[in-house]
Amino acid sequence: MIAVTGHMDLAEGTEQLLRDALPALLAELTAGADGPTGLSCLAPGADSVFAEAVLAAGGALEVILPFHDYRSSLAAPAVRERFDRLVAAASEVTVLPYPEASLAAFEAANSALLKQADALVAVWDGLPPAQGGGTATTVAEARAAGLPVHVLWPDGARRGAAR
């Protein structure tokens, strides 16, 4: 199973760069298999692009949601529609027992993701975290656990928000 961690704040055009790069990476990681099994928390940005790529490759998608009613935390209608589409396509959805968004809920989701994964795709710019948690922390935890980490940050990729 291939898990994903990545930035949510992708600049315009970066999602397309990921859509272009992910098929080859997924094929490499699942050589000889019928298709990838992907594991995602379905956050906007990298997590959702990865989930779409897994499904487009004919793979199965499993989802870990960090807290109850995660959907209500997604403000933009287009983001909610994408989320709904991906949840409907998932073969399994696990909702962690947290009632609302919190650092503990997100950390627990990342830990659950890493425990189930055979490899981690990190859509990561390589920079240390601006604050606790996030992609860089998940990458460090995966590496410390001996999990193979495949960093994907195509040429031209950028983050959208100032750090």
C-alpha positions as CSV (number, residue, x, y, z in Angstrom):
1,M,0.0,0.0,0.0
2,I,1.3,3.4,-1.0
3,A,0.4,6.3,1.3
4,V,0.7,10.0,0.5
5,T,1.6,13.1,2.4
6,G,1.9,16.5,0.8
7,H,1.3,20.2,0.7
8,M,-2.3,21.5,0.6
9,D,-1.3,25.0,-0.6
10,L,-0.2,24.3,-4.2
11,A,0.3,27.2,-6.6
12,E,-1.7,27.4,-9.8
13,G,-0.3,24.8,-12.3
14,T,1.3,22.6,-9.7
15,E,-1.6,20.2,-9.5
16,Q,-1.2,19.6,-13.3
17,L,2.5,19.0,-12.8
18,L,1.6,16.3,-10.2
19,R,-1.0,14.8,-12.4
20,D,1.6,14.5,-15.2
21,A,4.3,12.9,-12.8
22,L,2.2,10.6,-10.7
23,P,1.4,7.9,-13.2
24,A,5.0,7.0,-13.8
25,L,5.8,7.0,-10.1
26,L,2.8,4.8,-9.3
27,A,3.7,2.4,-12.1
28,E,7.3,2.2,-10.8
29,L,6.1,1.5,-7.2
30,T,3.6,-1.1,-8.3
31,A,5.5,-2.9,-11.1
32,G,4.0,-6.3,-11.6
33,A,0.9,-5.6,-9.6
34,D,-2.6,-5.2,-11.0
35,G,-2.7,-1.6,-9.9
36,P,-1.8,0.6,-6.9
37,T,-3.5,0.6,-3.6
38,G,-3.3,4.2,-2.3
39,L,-3.9,5.5,1.2
40,S,-4.9,9.2,1.6
41,C,-6.4,11.5,4.2
42,L,-8.0,13.4,1.2
43,A,-6.8,16.8,2.3
44,P,-7.1,19.4,-0.5
45,G,-4.0,19.6,-2.7
46,A,-1.5,16.8,-2.9
47,D,-3.6,14.2,-1.1
48,S,-6.5,14.6,-3.4
49,V,-4.4,14.7,-6.6
50,F,-2.7,11.5,-5.5
51,A,-6.0,9.8,-4.8
52,E,-7.3,10.7,-8.2
53,A,-4.1,9.4,-9.8
54,V,-4.5,6.0,-8.0
55,L,-8.1,5.7,-9.2
56,A,-7.1,6.7,-12.8
57,A,-4.4,4.0,-12.7
58,G,-7.1,1.4,-12.0
59,G,-6.1,1.1,-8.3
60,A,-8.0,1.0,-5.1
61,L,-8.2,3.9,-2.7
62,E,-8.4,3.7,1.1
63,V,-9.1,6.8,3.1
64,I,-8.3,7.8,6.7
65,L,-10.2,10.9,7.9
66,P,-8.7,12.6,11.0
67,F,-12.0,13.6,12.6
68,H,-15.8,13.3,12.4
69,D,-17.4,15.5,9.8
70,Y,-14.1,16.3,8.1
71,R,-16.1,17.4,5.1
72,S,-17.5,20.4,7.0
73,S,-14.0,21.7,7.4
74,L,-13.7,22.1,3.6
75,A,-14.8,25.6,2.8
76,A,-14.8,25.7,-1.0
77,P,-17.7,24.0,-2.8
78,A,-15.3,22.6,-5.5
79,V,-13.1,21.1,-2.7
80,R,-16.2,19.5,-1.1
81,E,-17.3,18.0,-4.5
82,R,-13.9,16.5,-5.1
83,F,-13.9,15.1,-1.6
84,D,-17.4,13.6,-2.0
85,R,-16.3,12.0,-5.3
86,L,-13.2,10.5,-3.8
87,V,-15.0,9.2,-0.7
88,A,-17.6,7.6,-2.9
89,A,-14.9,5.9,-5.0
90,A,-12.9,4.6,-1.9
91,S,-12.9,0.9,-1.1
92,E,-12.5,1.7,2.6
93,V,-13.0,4.8,4.7
94,T,-11.8,5.0,8.3
95,V,-12.8,7.9,10.5
96,L,-10.7,8.5,13.6
97,P,-12.5,9.0,16.9
98,Y,-11.7,12.8,17.1
99,P,-14.8,15.0,17.3
100,E,-13.2,18.0,15.6
101,A,-10.1,19.3,13.9
102,S,-7.0,19.3,16.2
103,L,-3.3,18.8,16.0
104,A,-3.8,15.5,17.8
105,A,-6.3,14.4,15.2
106,F,-4.0,15.2,12.3
107,E,-1.0,13.6,14.0
108,A,-3.1,10.4,14.6
109,A,-4.2,10.3,11.0
110,N,-0.6,10.6,9.8
111,S,0.5,7.9,12.3
112,A,-2.3,5.6,11.1
113,L,-1.3,6.2,7.5
114,L,2.4,5.3,8.1
115,K,1.5,2.1,10.1
116,Q,-0.5,0.8,7.1
117,A,1.9,1.9,4.3
118,D,4.6,-0.1,2.5
119,A,5.9,3.2,1.0
120,L,5.2,6.9,1.2
121,V,4.9,9.4,-1.6
122,A,5.8,12.8,-0.3
123,V,4.7,15.8,-2.4
124,W,7.1,18.0,-0.6
125,D,9.3,21.0,-1.4
126,G,12.0,19.7,0.9
127,L,11.7,22.6,3.4
128,P,11.5,22.1,7.1
129,P,8.1,22.7,8.7
130,A,7.0,26.3,9.3
131,Q,5.3,25.0,12.4
132,G,4.7,21.7,14.0
133,G,3.3,18.8,12.1
134,G,2.7,18.6,8.4
135,T,4.5,17.1,5.4
136,A,8.1,17.4,6.6
137,T,7.3,15.9,10.0
138,T,5.5,13.0,8.4
139,V,8.5,12.4,6.1
140,A,10.8,12.4,9.1
141,E,8.6,9.9,10.9
142,A,8.4,7.6,7.9
143,R,12.2,7.7,7.4
144,A,12.8,7.0,11.1
145,A,10.5,4.0,10.9
146,G,12.4,2.7,7.8
147,L,9.6,3.2,5.4
148,P,10.7,4.0,1.8
149,V,9.9,7.6,1.0
150,H,9.6,8.8,-2.6
151,V,9.7,12.6,-2.8
152,L,7.8,14.1,-5.7
153,W,8.3,17.8,-6.4
154,P,8.4,18.3,-10.2
155,D,10.4,21.1,-11.8
156,G,8.2,24.2,-11.7
157,A,6.2,23.1,-8.7
158,R,5.4,25.8,-6.2
159,R,3.4,26.4,-3.1
160,G,0.7,29.0,-3.2
161,A,0.8,30.6,0.2
162,A,3.7,32.5,1.7
163,R,5.6,30.5,4.3
